[in-house]
Amino acid sequence: MKKLIKEIVNESIKECLPDKAVSRELKKLPNFGGKKILIAIGKASYQMAKTALESDVKFDETLVITKYNHLKDSLQGTVCFEAGHPISDENTIKASKYAYDLVGNLTKDDLVVMLISGGGSSLFEIPLLDFEETKDINNQLLKKGADIVEINTIRKRLSKVKGGKFAKHCYPAQVYNIILSDVIGNRPDMIASGPSYEDFSICEDALKIVKKYKFNLSKKALELLKEETVKTLPNVTTKISGSVDQLCFKAKEVLEKNGYKTEILTTCMDCEASEAGFLLSSIAKTKSKSKNKLAYIFGGETIVHLKGKGKGGRNQELVFASAKNISGLKNVTIISFSSDGTDGPTNAAGAFVDGETFNKLKEKNIDYDCILKNNDSYTVLKQLNQLIITGPTGTNVNDASIILIN
């Protein structure tokens, strides 16, 4: 089973690497005769920039901003920064200011190519508030369990570069976006908080989110939330180069090759991780009586309301939450993994559980409910050797969760 899991994860992620899509889109670049500047931001920015630099397009300046430990090697002639994720840090601001200055005096003949992937919201930021206050607001957004659209609706209004403001700063130069989507529905204004795309959200949306989660904000922060973002950008062209659909379809192909009758039940899963785990385990319990090899695939991205101080990620919490309900079912395995290879603040892409997992917890005197309440799935699943480890993958197109019935 571990061999099959490895094959599913590796082949699905490989299918979503941005190489082909970036190469294809670069062939369509307009040529205005001026400078060409390449800026790559996000968890997949190294791989995207590497592909761009290997193309026939010659760039005058190249900048990469990515998460710590995501630079696999140096890129010739490229300024590279690693910075904080999911919370911005000093390097984030340093890198973002470098990018801001880089495009400050361009002409209508110049072109800025933006390679954008998930994680860009925390990796590309010049805050309009005190840095510590900005970090506190981001922590509140994550701990309260706000989804990515809600989080980015707030972030845009507290930033000098999000919500289309960076592309506006590039004007009159043209901006060409090539985007790897990690947002359900592929909204370009929400991926990396849309630094170079007009914003569809409005101030009223942001204020409703504050009220919904009872956020503690300063007077200045509330005033910024009332200021509207950029709504028109005549200098921008945008191409979406990949999404969770590819991840799920490749997983389906691998499973069918291995004799599983497979269904993709959704590519829009968007709920609490533990609730998704309970749902998947309930489906698994019902289908476990089948005499066929079955697989059910769920694509999307869950959220976690942090209540404890443990270590884990949404995929690990999802499978851990499913363990109790499938206890004793010898033909059931549930796996869940993040396409970028880093699930939450851990070195795991995700994890798997089966019908024996809950019994192993009891044998080790581990309190299942206590671990779930403390959001400490990583610690336990590491002990059980049930983590999925890939390392940074070079892509970022949400997550896949899979029920396997043998």
N, C-alpha and C positions, 0 to 999 in steps of 0.2 A: 504493500500500500504506500509506503514512503517513496518508493521508486516511481509509482504512478503520480503521486502528489508533486514530486520534483519535476516530472515531465510536463504536467499540466501548467504549473507555475512558470517554468522556464520558457516553454513554447508560447504561452499566452503573452508574456511580457515581451519576448523577442518580436512578436507580431506588431507590438505597439511602439517599438523604437521609432523615433521621428525621422530617421535617416532618409527614407524614400520620399516621405511627404515634404520635408524641407528641400531636398534636391529638386523635386518636381516644381515647387512654388518659386524657387529662385530662378528657374528658367523663364518665368513670366515677369521678372522684374523690369519695370520701365527704366529707361536710361535718359537722365536729364542733363548729363554732361558734367555735373558737379561732383562734389564729394559723395562717397558712400560710407556710411557709418553703420556698424553692426553692434547692436546691444542685445544680449541674451540674459534674461532674468528667470529664475525659477529653479526647481529641483532637477529639471531635465536640461538646463541651459548648457552644461558642458557638452553633452552629446549633440545638441542642436547646433551649437557654435562650431564644433569640430566638423560636422557635416557641411556647414556653410563655408568653412575655410578650405575644405577639400573640393569645393565646386569651382566652376569657371569664373565666378564673380570675384573681382578684386576689391577689397575693402580698404579704405584709407585709415580707419580706426576701428578697433574691435574691443568690446568690453563684455566680460562675463561676470554675473553675480549669482552665486549659488549657495546651497547649504553647506555647513561644515562637513568635511570628509567626502564631498561629492566631486571634487576636482581629481580626475583620475591621472592627469598628467598635465604638463605645461602645454600651452597652445602658442605657437610661434607668432610673435608680434601682437599678442593679446594681453590686455590688462585684466587680471582675474582677482576677484574678491570672493571669500567665503564669509558667510554671515549667519545670524541667528534665525532659527525656525523651530517652533511656530511663533516665537516672540522675537521681535526685532532687537538688535543690540547696536553697540557703537559702530561696528563694522558695516552694518546696514546703512547707517546714515552717511558714513564716509564714502561707501561705494555709490550710493544714490546721488550724493552731491557731485561726485566725479562725473556721473552720467549727465546730470543737469547742466554742468558747466560745458560738457562735451558738445551739447547741441544748442548752446546759447546764442550763437551768432551765425546761424546757417542762412542760406539764400534759397530762393525758389528753385534753383537748379540742383540743390542737394537732396539726398535721399537717406532716410534713417530706416534701417531694417530692424524691426523688433521681433525677437524670437522669445515667445512668452509661454511659460508652463506653470503648473500649479506650484504653490509655495511662494509665488512672487509677491503676494500681499505683505508678508513679513520681511522678505528679502529686499524689497524696493520701497523705501520709505524716507521721506523728509517730513517729520511731524510738524504740525502747526501749533502743537501744545508742548509743554515741558516734556522731555523724554520719559521721565519717570511716570508722569501722569498717563502718557500714551501707553506705556507698558502695563500699567494698572488696568486701563480700560480693555486692552487686549486680553489680559488675564481674566477679567470679568466675563468677557464675551465667550471665552473658551470654557470656563468653569460652569457657566450657566447653561451650557449646551445649545447655544444659538447655532443655527445651521450656517453654511458658508455664504448664502445670499444675505442673510441677516447681518452676519459679521462684516461682510464687505460693504454693505450699505452704510454702516456706521464708519468704518475705516476711511472710506472715500472722502468724507466730509471733514476729517481731522488731519488730512494730508495735503502736502504741496504738490504731489506727483500723481496721486490716484484719481479715479473718476474723470479721465480724459485730460487732466491738467498737464501731464507730461507732453502729450502730442500738441497741445495748444502752445506749450513753451517751444516746441520744435518749429512752429510756423514761422516763415512761409515754406520751409522745407516739407517735402512729401514724406509720409510715414507709411511703411508697408509692414503690416502685422502678419506673422505666421504663428498661429496659436495651437498649442497642444492642450486640449480641454480636460480639466478635472472637475468641472461643474456640471451637475445634472441638467440636461436641456441645452448644454453648450452655449450659455449666454456669454458672449465676448466682453460685455460690460462688467461681468462679475469675475472672470478668470484673472487672477492676480490683482483684483480690484480695478481692472480696466484702466491702466495708466495711459493707454493710447487708443481709447475707444469712448465714444460718447455714452453718457450715463442714462440709463432708462429709469432708475429709481428717483424718487422725489423726496424732499425734506420731510413731508408728512409720513413717509414710510419709516424714516430713521427715528422720528419721535415716537411712533407707535411701538417700535422695537424696544426703545428705552423704557417705555411704560410697561410693556409685556414682561420684561425681565427684571424690572425695578433696579436698573443700573444706578450706581452712585456716581454722578458726573458733576464737575465744576460748572460754574456759571459760564465760563469761557467756552467750555466744551459744548454746552447746550446752545450757545449762540452760534457756534460753527455748524452745528447740525441744522440750523435754520438757513444757512447759506447754500444756494443751489449750485450744483456741479455743472460741468460742461455738457451741453445738449446737442451741439452741432460741431462737426470737425470735417470741413471740406477737404482737408489735406491728407485724409486717412483711407487706406485700402486694407481690408482684413480677410484672411483666409484661415479657416479652421482645419488643422492638419491631422487630427486624431482624437478618438474618444473611447469611452468604455465599451461601446458596441464591438469594436475590434477585439478587445480583451475577451469578451464573452463568446464571440463567434469562434475564436481560435480555441478556447477551452472546450467548446462543444465539439469541434473537429477532432481534437486529441482524444476526448472521451469516446466518441463514436468509433475511432480507430481502435480503441481498446475494448470494444464490444458493448459499450453502454448505450442504452436507449436514452437519449438526452433531450431535455427541454430547457430553453431559456425562459424563465418565468417573468423576469423583469430586468430592465437596465436602468431603472429609476428608483431603486430602493433608497429611501431617505427617512430614517426613523432612529429611535434610540437603539444602540447596539445590543443591549441585553434583550430588548423586545424582539429584535430581529432573530436573536439566538433562540428565544422561546418559540417563535413562529417556525423557524427551520427545523427545530427538533420535533415539533408537533407534526409537521409534514412527514418527516423521516419516520416517525413512529407509525403513522398511518400506512405509509408505502413499504414498510419493512417486511410485510407479509408477502410481497411479490416474489415470484420465482425467477424473475428477470433481473438483469443488471440495469439499474436505473440511475440517472444523474439529473439533478435539477440545479440550474444556474441562476444566481441573482447578482446583477451588477448594480453599482451605485456607490453611495457612501453614507454610512451611519454616523451617529454622533454619540458622545458620552457626556452625561451630566456628572461632573466630578463631585463625588461626595466624600471619598476617602483620600488617603495620602500614599496609596500604593503606586506601583509602576505597571503600565500596560498601554495598549492602544485599542482602537475601536474594533479591529479585526480579532484581536486576542480576547477582548471582552465578549464579543459576539459568540465565538465558539465555546468559551468557558461557560457562558450562560446556557448553552444548549446541552452541556454534558449530563446534567442530572436527569433530564427528560428522556435521554436515549440509553440510560444505564441498563446494562444487561442485554442490549441488542447487539448481537455478535456480527451482524452484517451491515452495520451503519457507520459511516465516517462523515464528519462535517469539517470542511476546511474553509478558511477565509484569509485573503491576502491583499495587500496593497500593491498596486503596480509600480510604485516608486521604490519599493524595497524597505521603506522605513515607516512602520506602523506606530504613530504617536511618538513619544520621546524614547524610543527603544531601538535596538539594532536588529529587530525582527521585522520581516515583512508581514507576518501573521502567524497563524498556528492551526492545528487540527486537533479534534477530539474524536473518540469512538465510544463504543459501548462499555469499554473497560475503564475509561478515564475516571469516572466517578468512584468506582471501587478502589482504584489506586489512591485517590484522595483519602478515602476512609482508612485504608491500610496505613497511611502516613499520618493519620490523625489531623488532617487538614480540614478545617471548617469551610465548606463550600460557600455557604451564605455569607460568612464573614469576609472571605476573599472577594466575593462579588461586591459587597457593600464598600469595601476598601479600595475598589478598582485596582486590584493587585494581581491580575491574571498573568502578567509576564513572569513574575517570580515563581509561580506554581508551575506554569507550563514549561518553563526552563528546567525546573527540577525533573519533570516527567519526560524531558527530551522530545517535546511536541511542538516546538517552535518551527516556523518556516523562515530560514535565513537565506537571503539572496545578496545582501549588500546593496548599495545604491545602484539602480538599474539603468538610469539614463532616460527614463520616461516617467509619465505621471498622468494616468487616465482613470482615476478612481480605483475601486476595489471590486473583487469578485468573491462571492461566497457560494459554496457548492455542497450539495447533499449527494453522497454516494451510497447506493444500496447494492450490495453484492449478492 
